Amino acid sequence: MKEVRYYFSFADDFEQSANQNFKLPNDYKWVRTDLVSKFLSGLIYGLAVIFGGAYCRFFLHMKVKGRKNLKSVKGGFFIYGNHTQPVGDVFIPALCVLPKRIYTVVSTANYGIPVIGRILPFLGALPIVDSLHGMKELNKAMEQRLKKGHPIVIYPEAHVWEYYTDIRPFPNISFKFPIKFDMPAFAMTVTYRKAKFFKRPIMEVYIDGPFYPQGDNTREKTANLHSEILSIMSERSKNSNYKYVEYIKKEHHS
């Protein structure tokens, strides 16, 4: 029997963390430069990539297409992906860009997850905080990571819908970052095909880009980049041919 999930709107959240309203401490450090943090960060990230490699290959049956497109950019860049794996989405972009190291924009609710929440800072999480101070710190951290040639990953759909095969509409707010830092962007579209020998589908990941913001001003560039990436992701999503989880829209709250 296929799992069926009912939703009212694309803002519905199927993955609630243990502490959904987690607030970051006021002295949270977006970039940690002390030796202990650097050592732990290298160790935890390295172990995560090894575990992630096995998990994505044997559990998610992952294949990547278009990885060579990333080679055309020497420095830092942004990656926009569809959010379809609660655990896998931590590893998928990291494996796509190896040997580079990713940093990922995350919701602070993720810090409320037992164990995982504790190691997020060492995995390269960049939390979004809805305060002026928080946004300033996030921008500073992004700038530092990009300057060192690291990619930054953003999931603009915000919520994880496991094995969802279409692209949910997303706002263009997160597309201001490539314009602000004058960096190219890539689209990373996860699709699902029926497997011959497994119950779970084959995951095919498409990397498209680089996309450079076009337009006369920030607003135009943001809108154009948003439209370009949404368009290519929607096109790629048509390669999915199997709904492992069925999503059905409910018209009324019961």
MOBEL-V487362 format. One line per field, one symbol per residue. ss: DSSP state (2 for helix, 1 for strand, 0 for the rest). A space follows every 10 residues. Layout:
ss=???
This chain:
ss=0011111000 0000000000 0000000000 0000222222 2222222222 2222222220 0111102222 2200001111 1000000222 2222222000 0011111222 2200022222 2220111100 0222222222 2222222000 1111000000 0000000000 0022222222 0000111111 1110000000 0111111111 1000000222 2222222222 2222222000 0000111110 0000
